[in-house]
Amino acid sequence: MAGGQALGDTMGHGLFPSAVLRQVADLGGAAGITVLLLLVNEAIAFAIEQRGRGVRAWLRSLAAAAGIVACMAGYGAMRRADLQAAPADNAPTLRVAMVQANITDYERLRKQIGAYGVVRRVLDTHYALSWSAIRDHQADVLLWSETVYPTTFGHPRSEDGAALDREIQGFVDAAGVPLVFGTYDRDGQGEYNAAAFLEPGKGLLGFYRKTHPFPLTEHVPRWLDGPRLRGWLPWTGTWNPGDGARVLPLRSADGREVSVVPLICLDDVHSDLAIDGARLGAQAIVGISNDSWFTAYPVGARLHLAVAAFRSIETRLPQVRVTTNGFSAIIDDTGEVLANTSIGDQAVLTAFISARDPSPTLMVRWGDWVGRAGAVFLLALAALAAWRALRCRAIAAPKVESAIEVVVLTPFWRALTGALRLCAGAGLVWLAFDMLARIGLQIQSLSQLWIFSAAVLAPAVAAWAIERAFAAQARIEGSLLVLDQRRQRIELPVASISALRPWRIPLPGSGVDVRLASGPWWTRGLALTRAHALQRMLAATGVPVRLEGRFAAALADRAQARADARRRIDHPLLKFALFPLLLALVAFRLHQVIAFGGAFGEYYTFGLTAYLSGLLIWWASWSIGLMLFAAVLRIAIETVVIQAMALRSAHAAALRDALEWLSRVVFYLGVPAWLAWRLLAMG
């Protein structure tokens, strides 16, 4: 393997030499730095493209590029200063000795001295260097490289293998220090590239199995494996991938202990294992690798070291890393390589690691989120493009509608209905704030349900009832605008109407005031979402009726676009009653099984009333949670669309359509997927 792409390199790794700029990796990893670099490059390219349109045109792009770099530098300087400050505690510290024996060509040696002779030479060399590390460097822990013991430890294949296993354990017992070394492990599924943790007097503490073996050279998927493939690629390996990160302790003879997450070779190219290790409580990273294929190409080994150092930046865990023939290295929590050996040297490198728990970084909290965010962004762009294409096909001259649904409200009823809507919204906001600030995102008491019923549900239902009471159908009959309500009919001559003014404050919703030709406003307002449709309907009689107000067109466009984007799937009864009930039934059944031993355990124990009350609480809890989630999605959609309209984007309507569909996918598919993931995690 001489190509860099096997090491997962990306443009962000190119900033590794910058001790300041690379610190941004604890927010988004090397991929996040790549995104920022692409933005800077795009800004510069745009500035070059705009250079002929005046200074102002290209200066803004260059300012944006400089701003990104300045923010990266400022953040990096701040984080670096924090991390380099002297620690306040006196945490237990271990001295780790990395043994680099520089024995690489096992196959050539096997032909010369046989398989047992190779193992004998490798072990004897490591023993000698290890005794030197203990004697000259007072090592508390010994670290040998990947596959240094090229057979299965603990599962000997011969009497000679069993004797060598006992010999290694005997060395550890005599030295009185723990040993971590590369070997093979085996179970009923096959063999694994592994790291063994041995302790003096106690034997094998455990194995870590390499999670990311090299494709084709170390591991072949079962669906691809077969005699034909191995005939074409005779070097293909037979190791299986391990089952993920594992945190193991390093313990000195006097009881000092540091928890570490081991990574073997290609494992340190992937960010997931180091992040999982940090979440499991690791205090340092232990890397073992065999980079002997880079002997003739040291730049490859240097790149591997740089990529591995990003794991320390992302997790803020120090790292000790031993390789067969270089570069073995000591890496601190800023990604700085404090010391390293050279390619082709036989050496012992000693480092200190301490039992300190760093504060979780954004990468540790969210994982490698940049790729997922990028995928969502690309899906959103694809959805937007698709909807733009569909809308372009559907563009036609606006038709005059024969009737429009409106709500006819006097100032009093409008104020009352708006106040009820505000009360419901404020109640929901207060409930969300109380959950975030005090008890977390969950319903823990009946009092929360009563508050929700009184402060959110009751005013929302009252506002809905008022709107139903004053609902009307607006249509044109001859020269009259007719508003047909359930109990009365209102007629206005179209000639008496001069303008429609959209409501600037959309309470209780979007609507218009009607200006009469004589000057004053009509005593009633019309709550409706289709101001443009009403204007076209009035204009069809031959009387020009304008939209009045500074932001009239924008307000009408926004209300119309939102109405056009609505679908039956957005109905409140479906979103906040039926859909939450389905999810609540799943969660409630699991609760019954766990708490009462069966799906109807509470019914058998406490009766039907208690059982139905419990189900109602779960239903209400899910309904509240989904209302809060829908509110967050709505705020996000309206924020993006309003910004697009402020920029006078011609695609604001298409953007809204795309975002509405994306929010439906997140709501109706994302929430069940999240619930399924939680249930599987519990299992």
C-alpha positions in Angstrom: 0.0 0.0 0.0 1.8 3.1 -1.2 -1.3 5.3 -2.0 -2.4 8.0 0.5 -6.1 7.4 -0.1 -5.9 4.2 1.9 -5.2 6.5 4.8 -8.4 8.3 4.3 -6.6 11.7 3.8 -8.6 14.8 2.9 -7.7 18.4 2.3 -8.1 19.2 6.0 -5.1 17.0 6.8 -3.0 19.5 4.9 -3.4 22.0 7.7 -1.7 19.6 10.2 1.6 21.6 10.2 -0.4 24.7 11.5 -0.5 24.2 15.3 -3.3 26.8 15.5 -5.6 26.1 12.5 -5.7 22.3 13.1 -7.4 22.8 16.5 -10.7 23.4 14.7 -10.8 19.6 14.2 -12.3 19.1 17.6 -15.4 20.7 16.2 -15.8 18.9 12.9 -12.7 16.7 12.4 -10.5 16.9 9.3 -13.6 16.8 7.2 -14.8 19.9 8.8 -11.6 21.7 8.1 -11.9 20.5 4.5 -15.3 22.2 4.2 -13.9 25.4 5.6 -11.0 25.3 3.1 -13.5 24.7 0.2 -15.5 27.7 1.3 -12.4 29.9 1.4 -11.3 28.7 -2.0 -14.8 29.3 -3.4 -14.8 32.8 -2.0 -11.4 33.5 -3.6 -12.5 32.0 -6.9 -15.7 34.1 -6.8 -13.6 37.3 -6.1 -11.4 36.5 -9.1 -14.5 36.0 -11.3 -16.0 39.4 -10.1 -12.7 41.4 -10.4 -14.0 43.3 -13.4 -17.2 44.5 -11.6 -15.5 46.9 -9.2 -13.8 46.7 -5.9 -16.9 46.3 -3.8 -17.9 43.2 -5.8 -14.8 41.2 -5.1 -13.8 42.7 -1.8 -16.8 41.2 0.0 -15.8 37.7 -1.1 -12.2 38.2 0.0 -13.5 39.6 3.3 -15.6 36.4 3.8 -12.6 34.2 3.1 -10.4 36.2 5.5 -13.2 36.0 8.1 -13.3 32.2 8.0 -9.5 32.0 8.4 -9.5 34.6 11.2 -12.2 32.7 13.1 -10.3 29.4 12.7 -7.1 31.1 13.9 -8.9 32.7 16.8 -10.6 29.5 17.9 -7.3 27.5 17.5 -5.3 30.0 19.5 -7.8 30.0 22.3 -8.1 26.2 22.5 -4.3 25.8 22.3 -3.8 28.2 25.2 -6.3 26.4 27.3 -4.8 23.0 26.6 -1.2 24.1 27.2 -2.1 25.6 30.6 -0.6 23.6 33.5 -3.1 21.0 34.9 -4.5 21.9 38.3 -4.7 18.3 39.5 -2.0 15.7 40.4 -3.3 12.8 38.4 -1.6 9.4 38.4 1.0 9.2 35.6 2.5 6.3 33.8 5.8 6.1 31.9 5.2 4.1 28.7 8.1 2.7 26.7 7.5 2.1 23.0 9.8 -0.5 21.6 10.7 -0.1 17.9 12.7 -3.2 16.9 13.0 -2.5 13.2 12.5 -6.1 12.1 10.3 -5.9 9.0 10.7 -8.6 6.3 9.3 -11.6 8.1 8.8 -13.5 4.8 12.5 -13.2 3.8 13.6 -14.2 7.3 11.2 -17.2 7.3 12.9 -18.5 4.2 16.3 -18.1 5.8 15.8 -19.3 9.4 12.3 -20.8 9.5 9.1 -19.7 11.1 10.2 -20.5 14.7 13.6 -18.8 14.1 11.7 -15.6 13.0 9.6 -15.5 16.2 12.7 -16.3 18.2 14.7 -13.4 16.8 11.7 -11.0 17.1 11.1 -11.9 20.7 14.7 -11.8 21.8 15.2 -8.4 20.3 12.1 -7.1 22.0 13.1 -8.6 25.3 16.5 -6.9 25.2 15.1 -3.5 24.2 12.4 -3.8 26.9 14.9 -4.7 29.6 16.8 -1.6 28.6 13.6 0.5 28.8 12.9 -0.7 32.3 16.5 -0.4 33.5 17.4 3.0 31.8 14.0 4.7 31.6 12.1 3.2 34.6 9.2 2.2 32.3 5.9 1.4 33.9 4.4 0.0 30.8 5.8 -1.7 27.6 4.3 -1.2 24.2 5.3 -3.4 21.2 4.1 -2.9 17.6 1.4 -4.6 15.5 1.7 -8.3 14.8 5.1 -8.4 16.6 4.1 -11.9 17.7 2.9 -13.4 14.4 0.7 -16.2 15.7 -2.2 -16.7 18.0 -1.5 -15.8 21.6 -3.4 -17.9 24.1 -4.5 -20.3 21.4 -1.3 -22.1 20.5 -1.1 -24.2 17.3 1.7 -26.3 18.5 3.8 -27.2 21.6 6.4 -24.7 20.5 3.6 -22.0 20.3 2.4 -22.9 23.9 6.0 -22.6 25.1 6.4 -19.2 23.5 3.1 -18.0 25.1 4.4 -19.1 28.5 7.7 -17.4 27.8 6.1 -14.0 27.0 4.0 -14.2 30.2 7.1 -15.2 32.2 8.9 -12.2 30.8 6.1 -9.9 32.0 6.0 -11.5 35.4 9.8 -11.1 35.7 9.8 -7.5 34.5 6.9 -6.6 36.8 5.3 -4.3 34.2 2.3 -4.7 31.9 2.9 -5.4 28.2 0.7 -4.4 25.2 1.7 -6.2 22.0 0.4 -7.0 18.6 -0.6 -10.6 18.0 -3.5 -12.7 16.7 -6.7 -13.8 18.4 -9.0 -16.6 17.5 -12.6 -17.8 18.2 -15.2 -19.9 16.5 -15.7 -17.2 13.8 -12.0 -17.1 12.7 -8.8 -15.1 13.4 -8.3 -11.5 14.2 -5.5 -9.0 14.2 -5.3 -8.1 17.9 -3.6 -6.3 20.7 -3.0 -8.4 23.9 -2.9 -6.8 27.3 -0.8 -8.8 29.8 -0.3 -8.0 33.4 2.4 -9.4 35.7 1.2 -12.1 38.0 -2.3 -12.0 36.5 -1.9 -13.1 33.0 -4.0 -12.0 30.0 -6.2 -9.0 30.9 -7.9 -9.0 27.5 -7.7 -8.5 23.7 -8.6 -5.6 21.5 -9.4 -6.9 18.0 -8.6 -4.6 15.0 -11.9 -3.1 13.8 -10.8 -1.9 10.4 -8.5 -4.4 8.7 -7.1 -3.5 5.3 -9.5 -4.6 2.6 -8.3 -7.5 0.5 -4.8 -7.5 2.1 -6.1 -8.4 5.6 -9.8 -9.1 5.2 -12.1 -10.2 2.4 -15.9 -9.9 2.9 -17.6 -13.3 2.8 -19.8 -12.4 -0.2 -16.7 -11.6 -2.2 -14.4 -14.4 -0.9 -13.8 -17.6 -2.9 -11.2 -19.7 -4.8 -11.4 -17.6 -7.9 -10.6 -14.3 -6.0 -7.8 -16.0 -4.1 -6.5 -17.3 -7.4 -6.4 -13.8 -8.7 -5.1 -12.2 -5.5 -3.1 -14.8 -3.6 -2.0 -12.3 -0.9 -5.6 -11.8 0.4 -5.8 -12.2 4.1 -8.2 -14.2 6.3 -8.6 -11.9 9.4 -12.1 -10.9 10.6 -12.9 -7.3 11.7 -13.3 -6.8 15.4 -16.5 -5.5 17.1 -15.5 -1.9 17.9 -13.8 0.2 20.5 -12.7 -1.2 23.8 -11.2 0.6 26.8 -8.7 -1.3 28.9 -6.6 -0.2 31.9 -2.8 0.1 32.1 -1.8 -0.5 35.7 1.6 -0.1 37.3 3.0 -2.3 40.0 2.2 0.3 42.7 -1.5 0.7 41.6 -1.4 3.8 39.3 -3.9 3.3 36.5 -4.7 5.0 33.1 -7.6 3.8 30.9 -6.7 3.6 27.2 -8.4 2.9 23.9 -6.1 0.8 21.6 -6.0 1.4 17.9 -4.3 -0.9 15.4 -2.9 0.6 12.2 -5.8 1.5 9.9 -8.0 2.0 13.0 -6.4 5.4 13.6 -7.5 6.6 10.2 -11.2 6.4 11.2 -12.4 8.8 13.8 -15.2 6.6 15.2 -13.0 4.3 17.4 -11.2 7.1 19.2 -14.5 8.9 19.7 -16.2 5.8 21.1 -13.2 5.2 23.3 -13.4 8.8 24.7 -17.1 8.2 25.4 -16.3 5.0 27.2 -13.9 6.9 29.5 -10.5 6.5 27.8 -7.8 8.9 29.1 -5.3 8.2 26.3 -4.9 6.5 22.9 -2.5 3.6 22.5 -1.6 3.1 18.8 0.3 0.1 17.4 1.1 -0.1 13.7 3.2 -1.9 11.2 4.2 0.7 8.6 7.0 -1.4 7.2 5.6 -1.1 3.6 6.6 2.6 3.9 10.3 1.8 4.4 11.1 3.0 0.9 8.5 5.8 1.0 8.8 7.6 4.4 6.3 10.3 3.2 3.6 7.6 3.5 4.5 6.9 7.1 4.6 10.6 7.8 1.1 11.0 6.4 -0.1 8.1 8.5 1.3 9.8 11.6 -0.4 13.1 10.7 -3.7 11.4 10.2 -3.4 9.6 13.5 -2.6 12.8 15.3 -6.1 14.2 14.3 -7.6 11.5 16.6 -5.9 13.3 19.5 -7.2 16.7 18.4 -10.8 15.4 17.9 -10.9 13.7 21.4 -8.3 15.8 23.3 -6.7 12.5 24.3 -2.9 12.2 24.3 -1.5 9.4 22.2 1.5 7.0 22.3 2.1 5.3 19.0 4.6 2.5 18.3 5.4 1.2 14.8 7.6 -1.6 13.6 10.3 0.6 12.0 9.1 4.2 12.4 7.6 6.7 12.9 6.9 5.8 16.6 5.7 9.0 18.3 4.4 10.9 21.3 1.4 13.1 20.5 -0.2 15.5 22.9 -3.8 16.6 23.1 -3.2 19.5 20.6 -2.0 17.1 18.0 1.6 18.2 18.5 4.2 15.4 17.8 6.4 15.9 20.9 8.9 13.3 19.8 9.3 10.6 17.2 11.7 8.0 16.0 13.1 7.8 12.4 12.4 5.3 9.7 14.8 2.3 10.0 15.9 3.0 13.5 16.0 0.5 16.4 14.9 2.6 19.3 13.0 3.0 22.6 10.8 6.0 23.0 9.4 6.9 26.4 6.3 9.0 27.1 4.2 10.0 30.0 0.4 9.6 30.1 -1.9 10.7 32.9 -5.3 9.7 34.2 -7.0 12.9 33.3 -10.5 13.1 31.8 -10.7 15.8 29.2 -13.9 17.8 28.6 -15.9 16.2 25.8 -15.4 18.0 22.5 -18.1 18.5 19.9 -16.7 15.6 17.9 -17.0 13.3 21.0 -20.6 14.6 21.6 -21.9 14.4 18.1 -19.5 12.0 16.4 -18.2 12.5 12.9 -21.2 14.7 12.0 -19.9 16.6 9.0 -20.4 13.7 6.6 -24.0 13.2 7.7 -24.7 16.9 7.6 -23.2 17.0 4.1 -25.4 14.1 3.0 -28.5 15.9 4.3 -27.4 19.1 2.6 -27.0 17.3 -0.7 -30.4 15.6 -0.3 -31.9 19.0 0.3 -30.3 20.4 -2.8 -31.5 17.4 -4.8 -35.0 17.9 -3.4 -34.9 21.6 -4.2 -33.7 20.9 -7.8 -36.5 18.4 -8.3 -39.2 20.7 -6.9 -37.9 23.6 -9.0 -38.2 21.4 -12.1 -41.7 20.4 -11.1 -42.7 23.9 -10.5 -41.3 25.1 -13.8 -43.5 22.5 -15.5 -46.5 23.6 -13.6 -46.0 27.3 -14.2 -49.1 28.7 -15.9 -51.2 31.8 -15.8 -52.9 32.1 -12.3 -56.5 31.1 -12.6 -59.4 32.9 -11.0 -60.9 30.8 -8.3 -64.7 30.6 -7.9 -64.7 30.6 -4.1 -62.2 31.1 -1.2 -62.4 30.0 2.4 -62.1 33.0 4.8 -62.9 33.8 8.4 -64.8 37.1 8.9 -63.6 38.7 12.2 -64.5 42.0 13.9 -61.6 43.7 15.7 -62.8 42.2 19.1 -63.0 38.6 17.9 -59.7 39.0 16.0 -57.9 40.3 19.1 -59.4 37.5 21.2 -58.5 34.8 18.8 -55.0 36.2 18.3 -54.6 36.4 22.1 -55.6 32.8 22.4 -53.1 31.8 19.7 -50.4 33.7 21.5 -51.3 32.1 24.8 -51.0 28.6 23.3 -47.6 29.5 21.7 -46.3 31.0 24.9 -47.4 28.0 26.9 -45.6 25.7 24.5 -42.5 27.9 24.7 -42.6 28.0 28.5 -43.1 24.2 28.7 -40.1 23.7 26.4 -38.0 26.1 28.5 -39.0 24.4 31.7 -38.0 21.0 30.3 -34.6 22.3 29.0 -33.7 24.2 32.1 -35.0 21.9 34.8 -36.0 18.4 34.0 -34.7 17.5 30.6 -36.6 16.7 27.4 -39.2 14.4 28.9 -42.6 14.4 30.6 -42.1 13.4 34.2 -45.3 14.4 36.0 -49.1 14.9 35.6 -48.6 18.5 36.4 -46.9 19.0 33.1 -49.8 17.5 31.3 -52.3 19.7 33.1 -50.2 22.8 32.3 -50.1 21.7 28.7 -53.9 21.2 28.6 -54.6 24.5 30.3 -51.9 26.7 28.7 -51.6 25.2 25.2 -54.5 22.9 24.3 -57.4 24.8 25.8 -56.6 28.2 24.1 -55.7 26.5 20.8 -59.1 24.7 20.8 -60.9 27.9 21.8 -59.2 29.8 19.0 -60.2 27.1 16.5 -63.8 27.2 17.7 -64.0 30.9 17.2 -62.6 30.6 13.7 -65.1 27.8 12.9 -67.9 30.0 14.1 -67.0 32.9 11.8 -65.9 30.8 8.8 -67.3 31.9 5.5 -67.0 31.2 1.8 -66.1 34.2 -0.3 -67.3 34.3 -4.0 -68.4 36.8 -6.6 -72.1 37.1 -7.6 -72.5 39.6 -10.3 -71.0 42.9 -9.0 -71.1 41.7 -5.3 -68.6 40.1 -3.1 -70.6 37.6 -1.1 -69.4 36.2 2.2 -71.6 33.2 3.1 -71.5 32.2 6.7 -73.5 29.5 8.4 -76.1 31.9 9.8 -75.8 35.0 7.7 -74.9 36.3 4.3 -72.8 39.5 3.9 -72.8 41.4 0.6 -70.3 44.1 -0.4 -70.4 45.8 -3.8 -67.0 45.2 -5.5 -67.0 48.8 -6.7 -66.9 49.9 -3.0 -63.6 48.1 -2.4 -60.4 49.9 -3.4 -57.6 47.9 -1.7 -56.6 44.9 0.4 -53.9 45.4 3.1 -52.3 42.1 4.4 -51.9 41.9 8.1 -48.4 42.7 9.2 -48.8 40.7 12.4 -50.2 37.3 11.4 -52.6 36.9 14.3 -54.6 34.7 14.5 -53.1 33.9 11.1 -52.6 35.5 7.7 -55.3 37.8 6.5 -56.3 41.2 5.0 -58.1 44.4 5.9 -60.4 45.8 3.3 -60.2 49.5 2.4 -63.5 50.9 1.1 -63.5 53.3 -1.9 -65.0 56.0 0.4 -61.8 56.0 2.5 -62.3 54.1 5.8 -61.5 50.5 6.5 -64.3 48.0 6.6 -65.4 47.1 10.1 -64.4 43.4 9.6 -61.1 41.7 8.6 -60.7 38.6 6.6 -58.5 35.8 7.8 -57.3 34.0 4.8 -54.1 32.5 3.2 -54.8 33.4 -0.4 -54.8 37.2 -0.7 -53.6 37.1 -4.3 -56.5 34.8 -5.2 -59.0 37.1 -3.6 -57.4 40.1 -5.4 -57.7 38.2 -8.8 -61.3 37.2 -8.0 -62.2 40.9 -7.4 -60.3 42.1 -10.4 -62.2 39.7 -12.6 -65.2 41.9 -12.2 -63.4 44.8 -13.9 -62.7 46.8 -10.7 -59.0 47.2 -10.1 -58.2 46.3 -6.4 -54.6 46.8 -5.3 -52.6 45.3 -2.4 -51.8 48.2 -0.1 -48.8 48.5 2.3 -45.0 48.6 2.2 -44.6 44.8 2.5 -48.0 43.8 1.1 -46.7 41.7 -1.8 -44.1 39.9 0.3 -46.6 39.1 3.1 -49.2 37.9 0.5 -46.6 35.8 -1.3 -45.4 34.2 2.0 -48.9 33.3 3.1 -49.8 32.0 -0.4 -46.6 29.9 -0.7 -47.2 28.4 2.8 -50.8 27.5 1.9 -49.7 26.0 -1.5 -47.1 23.9 0.3 -49.6 22.4 2.7 -50.8 18.8 2.2 -53.3 16.6 3.9 -50.4 14.9 5.7 -49.9 18.3 7.6 -53.3 18.1 9.2 -53.0 18.7 13.0 -55.1 15.7 13.9 -52.8 13.5 12.0 -49.5 15.1 13.2 -50.4 15.6 16.8 -53.0 13.0 17.6 -52.9 9.8 15.4 -49.2 9.8 14.7 -48.2 10.3 18.4 -50.7 7.5 19.3 -48.8 5.0 17.1 -45.5 5.9 18.6 -47.0 5.9 22.1 -48.4 2.4 21.7 -45.0 1.1 20.9 -43.3 2.8 23.8 -46.2 2.0 26.2 -46.1 -1.7 25.3 -42.4 -1.8 26.0 -43.0 0.0 29.3 -45.6 -2.6 30.2 -43.3 -5.5 29.5 -40.4 -4.0 31.4 -42.4 -2.7 34.4 -45.2 -5.3 34.7 -43.9 -8.3 32.9 -46.4 -8.3 30.0 -48.3 -6.1 27.5 -51.3 -5.9 29.8 -49.5 -6.1 33.1 -50.8 -2.9 34.5 -54.3 -3.8 33.6 -54.1 -7.1 35.4 -52.4 -5.5 38.4 -54.3 -2.2 38.9 -57.3 -2.4 36.6 -58.6 -0.9 33.4 -58.7 2.8 34.6 -55.0 2.7 35.6 -54.1 1.0 32.3 -55.9 3.6 30.2 -54.6 6.4 32.3 -51.1 5.2 31.7 -51.7 5.0 28.0 -53.2 8.5 28.0 -50.1 9.9 29.7 -47.8 8.2 27.2 -50.0 9.5 24.3 -50.0 13.1 25.7 -46.3 12.9 26.3 -45.6 12.0 22.7 -48.0 14.6 21.4 -46.3 17.3 23.4 -42.9 16.2 22.2 -43.9 16.1 18.6 -45.5 19.6 18.9 -42.2 20.9 20.2 -40.3 19.1 17.5 -42.7 20.4 14.8 -42.3 24.0 16.2 -38.5 23.7 15.9 -38.8 22.5 12.3 -41.3 25.3 11.5 -39.0 28.0 13.0 -36.1 26.6 10.9 -38.2 26.6 7.7 -39.6 30.1 8.2 -36.1 31.5 9.0 -34.6 30.1 5.8 -37.5 31.1 3.6 -37.7 34.7 5.0 -34.0 35.1 4.4 -34.5 33.9 0.8 -37.4 36.3 0.3 -35.4 39.2 1.8 -32.7 38.4 -0.8 -35.5 38.6 -3.4 -34.8 35.0 -4.5 -36.9 33.9 -7.4 -36.8 30.4 -6.0 -38.2 31.1 -2.5 -41.4 29.2 -3.2 -39.5 26.2 -4.5 -37.2 26.4 -1.5 -40.2 26.3 0.8 -41.6 23.3 -1.0 -38.3 21.4 -0.7 -38.0 22.3 3.0 -41.6 21.3 3.8 -41.0 17.9 2.2 -37.7 17.5 4.0 -39.4 18.4 7.3 -42.1 15.8 6.6 -39.4 13.1 6.0 -37.6 14.1 9.2 -40.9 14.2 11.2 -42.7 11.1 9.9 -39.7 8.9 9.2 -36.9 10.3 11.3 -38.8 10.1 14.6 -39.8 6.4 14.2 -36.2 5.7 13.1 -34.9 7.4 16.2 -37.4 5.4 18.4 -36.3 2.1 16.7 -32.6 3.0 17.2 -33.3 3.7 20.9 -35.2 0.4 21.3 -32.4 -1.6 19.6 -29.8 0.1 21.7 -31.7 -0.9 24.8 -31.8 -4.5 23.6 
